[in-house]
Amino acid sequence: MRRVAVTGLGTVSPLGNEPEQLFAALKAGRSGIVRLPETVHPRLTMRIVAAAQFDGAAHFQTAQLRVLDRVSQFAVYASRQAVADAGLVLDAHEKERSGVFLGTGMGGAQSTDDAYASLYEQGSDRVKPLTVLMAMPNAAASWVGIEHGFSGPNLTFSTACSSSAVAIGEAWRRIAGGETDVMLAGGSEAPLNLGTLKAWDAMKTLATEDADDPAASCKPFALDRSGLVLGEGAAMLVLEEWERAARREARVHGEIVGYGLSTDPAHITRPSVPGQARAMHLALESAGLGAGDIDYINAHGTATLANDAVETAAIKEVFGSSARGTPVSSTKSMHGHLLGAAGALELMACLLALQHATLPPTCNLRVPDPECDLDYVAEGARSQPGLRTVMSNSFAFGGTNAVLICRRP
């Protein structure tokens, strides 16, 4: 097995459109969750979202915007950042050994929503000719590949909320196994349109607006948690074979050392302790580590009633006596739930935590839940000088659990 370095980071997020902006907000406990004005989608009842401040016209030509759904704009822009951050310059042969693995749960949801509105609300007999090409789930990955000319494997993973964690894990496997040398891996999601928001609201999974502060509506692990807050954005990482990165003296953000993948084959939405625990065990096994070697866990932590209690129990099962001494936090309390892009954004938060030797907090945990009794870093960001090895959990509707482990180089 070859070692795999992360040499480039790029993001669009509710907390800023650069990795350092993202982490500065996380350290400060600043929330990107807002209440949509009544003039935006007037038919919505639940109006709390985590929106990215992103103007596609500032980064793409008009002709490009005609064929790029918002989800693809996010992915391409984040990939540009990641490639520039990595200082990648590849020749034709190297591009043949470079690929794109991208996760998304909803694909081009805005284009789908626009097409349906045109047909059913406006009574039009036609939709935009490029609707299929903008809405298809693999569009974002395809545009990222076109942007950079990578002609190796290009795959889209859609496993709901674990999509981008799976994409990164599978990209890691391709490099570790010698199939490729460089991979752009991550995820993108743009679900903040009327149809998608109404559909999630119908499932009764969205958070109730906090009466005192809408920005505090997402409350992972708290007794008064009421659900998740939908977010949008992208996170893309450059993964590179370790020796290749060393030869060109690339800056290494961290090393991916473990990946675990499991399935809960029992229920389409209900999480399970055995499934989540198995993914964590597999990640530790692939990394050659024990639970006591993990210094921090970035939890899936959606703030739904079921997930937070189950994840806490799964961590206890895997970590045993060391569970209460291992810091755990959910950054979703600040950037919301980016669905298919969540795992990539949260792994990026882990890599930045390693660089800054600082743990991001779980915000809004004011009323502890007796079932959730771990160290959730609820007091604010915590300096952790010895931080070396971190775990990132991503669990999903459909039962696909993905866990990634990375360490400081």
LODORO-413954 format. One record per residue (C-alpha): z, x, y. Coordinates in steps of 0.02 Angstrom, whole numbers, plus 50000, padded with zeros to 5 digits. Each point is the difference from the previous one (the first is absolute). Layout:
! LODORO-413954
ZXY/...
END
This chain:
! LODORO-413954
500005000050000/499515006550172/501174998250149/499504988050140/500375002650184/499914987350141/499115008950141/499484985750116/500784984050068/499264985850102/500594982650043/499804983850095/501654990750001/501094987650094/501025015250055/498575010450069/498325006949950/500515017949963/501205006149864/501215008050122/500044984250106/500404990349842/501445011349953/500705000950176/500134981149998/500815000049828/501295012950055/500394989750155/500164983949899/498654992250107/499194984349932/498154995850004/500364981949955/499534987350135/499824981450026/498204994650024/499714990150161/499734981449978/498215002450059/499595010749846/499664988949850/500874984550073/500104992049826/501215013149934/501814995349973/500645017249946/499465011750140/500895016549961/498835014549958/499885018950010/498375002850092/499125016550033/499435003750177/498235005249958/498404997250097/498505003149889/498845001250151/500905015950052/499565008749837/498374992449937/498304996450073/499474981850023/498775001149855/501385006549886/501184986050048/498714987449942/500205006149821/501825005649996/501374987549964/501675004450080/500615006549832/498575012549993/500275005250182/501805004349959/499525009849844/498615010150082/501055004250153/501505005349895/498865010549888/499275008950153/501765004950052/500455005949825/498445010749981/500255007750172/501845003149964/499535008749838/498685010650088/498784995549860/498255007250010/499064997349836/498295005749942/498844989249895/500705006149835/501814997550056/499594982250053/499404996549823/501765004249942/500824989350135/500294981349992/500824984650077/501314989049916/500594985750110/501164985449970/499894982950082/500704983249951/498954988550109/498425010150040/499004993550147/501114984950029/499484997750182/498154998849954/500404987549863/501054989750119/498645000450134/498694994249875/501064985449940/500414994950179/498155000150042/499574989149851/501464987949992/500704999150177/498475002850108/498794991149883/498745014149998/498735000749859/499995019049996/501175014850012/499735017750061/498705008649890/501155014849969/501524989649949/499955005549818/499855018450046/501444998750123/501154989849888/499755008449831/501595009049944/499155016949978/499235000250174/501395010550079/499935013549866/498105000250009/500005002450188/501285014049986/498875008649873/498484997950112/500965006550151/500425016449915/498555001749877/501135001149847/498924997249846/501355001349866/500904984649929/500224985550121/501154986349935/500944985250073/501664994749924/500644982450027/501704997549922/500754990150143/501455009150084/499895015649892/498135002750030/500075015750107/501405008049898/498904997849846/498515007250096/501015015650047/500725001949826/498294998749917/499275012350127/501415012049957/499544998549816/498165003950035/500445016150091/501405005049881/498824997549853/498605010350077/498724986150031/500045002150189/500675012450127/500224989150155/500374981450015/500214988450149/501274987549936/500994985950078/499824982050050/499514987750135/500444981950036/499584987850139/500734983049950/500534993050169/498764985750008/500354981449995/499494996949820/500985014449926/501564996750103/499984981549953/499795004449816/501495011850001/501024987350096/499614987049866/500835011249869/501644999850099/500105018949996/499925003550188/501555004150101/500824987450113/499965005450181/501635007950057/500684988650135/500675014250108/498645013149974/498314996649918/499795018849971/501524999449884/499294986549886/499745011449850/501705003749920/499845009649836/501534999949887/500994989050121/500894984149946/499074990350135/498265006649954/498714986349996/498345007949952/498665012550045/499035002650160/498135002749979/499315015650081/498325008550021/499365017850004/499455014649893/500625016749936/498855013349929/500505016649923/498995015449955/500505005849827/499435017449954/500155011649851/501435011850041/499105016749978/498524994050101/501174995150142/500895016749987/498385010050007/499514992250165/501795001250065/500124981350028/501594992350066/500834990549858/500964984250044/500714998649826/499605000749815/499774984749891/500885003949837/500234983349910/499224983049974/500584985449894/499034984049965/500644984849905/499684981449986/501164984949994/499004989049879/501114984750019/499774991450169/498715000750139/501275001150143/501735003149928/500535018449995/500935007249851/501295013749982/499225007549841/498265001350076/500585008250161/501185011649907/498625005249880/498865005150145/501405010750074/500375007949830/498165004049974/499865008050172/501535010849966/499325004849830/498305005050069/500865010550133/501155008249873/501514994350102/501614990749970/500684986150108/501265012150076/498555010250072/499464985950117/500735001750175/499344983850075/499124984049946/498824990550115/500224982849924/498734986249980/501324989950094/499024984750053/501514989850059/499614985949879/501494993149905/499345004949829/499265017250033/501485008350086/501284995149868/498845004649857/499515016750076/501835004350030/500394996149818/498505010349941/500555015150103/501744998649924/499264999549825/498955015750030/501225010050106/501614995049914/501535008350073/498965008550136/499284983650067/501334997250132/499855017950060/498114999350023/499434993650172/498784985449994/499104992050146/498654987250036/498875004550145/499224982649984/501444994550111/499015008150142/498145000249954/499964984249895/499124998249834/498245007050003/499634992749827/498695011349918/500255013750130/501915000049988/500175013449866/498935012650094/500894997150166/501695001749916/499515015949907/499455006950169/501724995550067/500755009749854/498945015450036/500474999450184/501834997849952/499865016349900/499235009050149/501324993850122/501465000949876/500444982550059/500204983649904/499274984450083/501224985550005/500044982449933/500114989750159/500804982850023/501225002049855/501514992650088/500644988249865/500095009249832/499504991049840/501295003349862/498555001349876/499205013650105/501345013250007/499125016850015/499915012050148/498604992150103/500135011750152/500454984850104/500855009750140/498375007450068/498955015349961/500985013349908/499785018850010/499835007149823/499775018950010/499895002349810/498674986649975/498775006249870/499414986749877/499664981750039/499434984549907/498944985650067/500044983149910/498594987250008/500114983749901/498804985450004/499544982049963/499105000749834/501305012149934/499225017150035/501385012450042/499565017250071/501205014050042/499555016650084/501075015650016/499665013950126/500945015550053/500105012150144/498835014949974/
END
